[in-house]
Amino acid sequence: MNTEIKLPKKIMLRQREITADYLLALDKHLEDVVNGKVSDMLEIRDFADQMHIDARHLSNTIKLVTGKAPCFFFEEKIMNIARQQLTETDLPITAIATKLTYDPSNFVRFFKRFQGITPKQYREQVLSASLLPAKTETVTI
């Protein structure tokens, strides 16, 4: 017996629109955080309030459309920013943590949970990889 529910196209389009709006709002918010325009990290309920929908509805819709919870996208984007800051700037790790609204010790734990190594180890790894001579092949004809 097939229990799959077929949703009307209008509802599916609205779910995709809600998801896209959330991802755009998240990108803008994180850009504002990095640029120092805001000092507090928003939560899912804050995004839902901005979008004038219930937080549970936003969360359930994102999960339904993407298969992932809203926090997945939040954490993934924060990790991308952290990696970028660690590789492209010489900011101290504590400054990066503060910029991303983390207490430095919590930031190290957060980063290690997703990357498997500490921010310091990550920076050292990237730096040492960039200092290695590029592998080249010589072909003689």
N, C-alpha and C positions, 0 to 999 in steps of 0.2 A: 504494500500500500504506500503510495507516494504522498507524504505529508508536507511537501514543499508548498509554501504560500506564494502566490504570484501577486506582487504589489503593482498597483497602477503606476503607469509611467510618470505621472505628475508627482507622486510621492517619492519615487526613486530619484527624480530630478532634484526635488527639494532636499533630499538627504545628501546628495552630492554637493549641492550648493552650500548647505550648512557646513559640510566637511571642508570645502574649499575656503569658505569664509573664515573658519577656525584657523586653518593653516596660514592664511594671509595675515590674520590678526596676530597669530603667534610670531610670524616672521617680523612684523612691524614692532611688536613689543620687544622682542629680543634685540632688534637693531637699536631701539631706544635705550635698552638697558646697557648695551655695549657702548653707546655714544654718551652715556651719562645723563640722558634726558629724564629717566625715571630711576628711582632707587629701590623700588620694591618689585619682586617677582610676582606676577599675577598667578592666580590659580584657576582651575577649570571653571569654578563658579563665577569668577570675574569675567572671563571670556563669555560665558553664557549670559551674564547680565548685559554685557555690551551688545550681544546679539539678540537680546530680548527673548530668550528661551530658557527653559528650565535646565539646570546643570545636568540632571540625569538624562534628559532628552538629548542634550549635546553629546554627552559621553556615550550613550547607547547608539546614537546615530553614527558617530565616528567609528565605533567598534563594528557596527553593521556594515558600513561602507568599505572600511579598510582592513578589517580583521584584527586591528590593533587598537589598544586603548589610547586615549589622548595623551597620557603621560609618556607613552613611547615616543611620540613625535617631539614632545617637549624635551625629553632627555636626549634624544638623538641630536636635536638642533643645538642644545647646550654643549654636548660633547664635540660637535663640529666646530663650534665657536672656540671652545677651550683648546682643541688641537691646533686650530688656526692661530690663536694667540700665542700658544707655546712655540710654534714653529716660525712664525713670521714677526714676532716681537721679542724684545729682551726684557719685557716686563717681569718682575718677580712673580712667582707663583701666588704669593699672598695677594698681590695686586690684581691678578687675573681672577682669583677667587672672590675678592671683594667686588670687583667689577660685575661679576656674575651673581652677586648678592649671596654668596656663600661665606660661611665662616671657613677659614683656611683648612682646618682639620677635617671638617665635613666635606669640603671640596676634594681633598685628597682621597677620602674614602669613596666618594661618588665617582671620581675619575677612575680609580682603581677597579671599582665594581664593573665598569663598562669596558675599560681598556685592558685590564689585567695587569697593569703596571702603574706606578705612581706618576704624577705629572713630571716630576724631576727625572725619573727614569725615561719617560717618553721623550722629553726634550733632549736628554743626553743621547738617546738612541737615534733620534732624527738628526742631531748634529753630527754624530759619528758617521752615520750613513752618508751625509752630504760631504764629508771630508774624504771619504774613500775615493780612490781614483776610479773613474768610469771604466767598466770593462769594455775593451774594444777588441775587435777581431781584425787581423790583417790577412788579406787574401792576396796571394801572389799569383799572377797570371803569366 
